């Protein structure tokens, strides 16, 4: 039932913010701030809204997004979201 575990893991990621944060830190070796920005990306938050929520400028958020892309080996935020939710 390996397929079931993957499905449950993906479901848990969507519903448990703590699980998502831990997975972001573990899989992609993100800093705490990068993980917070990544959570905004996963929710589909705009850069402006994410920057406001996290108390940083849009330029600073964008710098964190670039670091996330580099660490995850992707070119776009859409690719990052797809990689996060892809089965392991």
C-alpha positions as CSV (number, residue, x, y, z in Angstrom):
1,X,0.0,0.0,0.0
2,X,2.8,2.3,-0.7
3,X,0.6,4.5,-3.0
4,X,-1.8,5.1,-0.1
5,X,1.1,6.4,2.1
6,X,2.0,8.9,-0.6
7,X,-1.6,10.1,-0.9
8,X,-1.9,10.5,2.8
9,X,1.4,12.4,2.9
10,X,0.2,14.8,0.2
11,X,-3.2,15.2,2.0
12,X,-1.4,16.0,5.3
13,X,0.8,18.6,3.6
14,X,-2.3,20.5,2.4
15,X,-4.0,20.4,5.8
16,X,-1.2,20.6,8.4
17,X,0.9,23.8,8.2
18,X,3.4,22.3,10.6
19,X,3.9,19.3,8.4
20,X,4.5,21.5,5.4
21,X,7.0,23.6,7.2
22,X,9.0,20.6,8.5
23,X,9.0,19.1,5.0
24,X,10.2,22.3,3.4
25,X,13.1,22.5,5.9
26,X,14.0,18.9,5.5
27,X,13.6,18.3,1.7
28,X,14.9,21.6,0.4
29,X,17.2,22.7,3.3
30,X,15.5,26.1,3.5
31,X,16.0,28.6,6.3
32,X,13.1,29.4,8.5
33,X,12.4,32.7,6.6
34,X,12.7,30.9,3.2
35,X,10.2,28.2,4.5
36,X,7.8,31.0,5.5
37,X,8.1,32.5,2.0
38,X,7.7,29.0,0.5
39,X,4.5,28.5,2.4
40,X,3.2,31.7,0.8
41,X,4.1,30.3,-2.6
42,X,2.3,27.0,-1.8
43,X,-0.9,29.0,-0.9
44,X,-0.7,31.0,-4.1
45,X,-0.2,34.3,-2.2
46,X,0.9,37.3,-4.3
47,X,4.4,38.7,-3.6
48,X,2.8,41.9,-2.3
49,X,0.5,40.1,0.1
50,X,3.2,37.7,1.2
51,X,5.7,40.5,1.8
52,X,3.1,42.3,3.9
53,X,2.2,39.2,5.9
54,X,5.9,38.5,6.6
55,X,6.9,42.1,7.3
56,X,9.4,42.5,4.5
57,X,9.7,44.4,1.2
58,X,8.6,42.8,-2.0
59,X,12.3,43.0,-3.2
60,X,13.4,41.0,-0.1
61,X,10.7,38.4,-0.6
62,X,11.7,38.1,-4.3
63,X,15.3,37.4,-3.1
64,X,14.1,34.7,-0.9
65,X,12.0,33.2,-3.7
66,X,15.1,33.1,-5.9
67,X,17.0,31.2,-3.2
68,X,14.1,28.8,-2.8
69,X,14.1,28.1,-6.6
70,X,17.9,27.6,-6.5
71,X,17.8,25.2,-3.6
72,X,14.8,23.2,-5.1
73,X,16.4,23.1,-8.5
74,X,13.5,24.8,-10.3
75,X,13.1,28.0,-12.4
76,X,9.6,29.1,-11.4
77,X,7.3,29.1,-8.4
78,X,4.9,26.9,-10.3
79,X,7.6,24.3,-10.7
80,X,8.4,24.6,-7.0
81,X,4.8,23.9,-6.0
82,X,4.6,21.0,-8.4
83,X,7.9,19.5,-7.0
84,X,6.6,19.9,-3.4
85,X,3.4,18.1,-4.1
86,X,5.0,15.4,-6.4
87,X,5.2,11.9,-5.0
88,X,8.6,11.2,-3.5
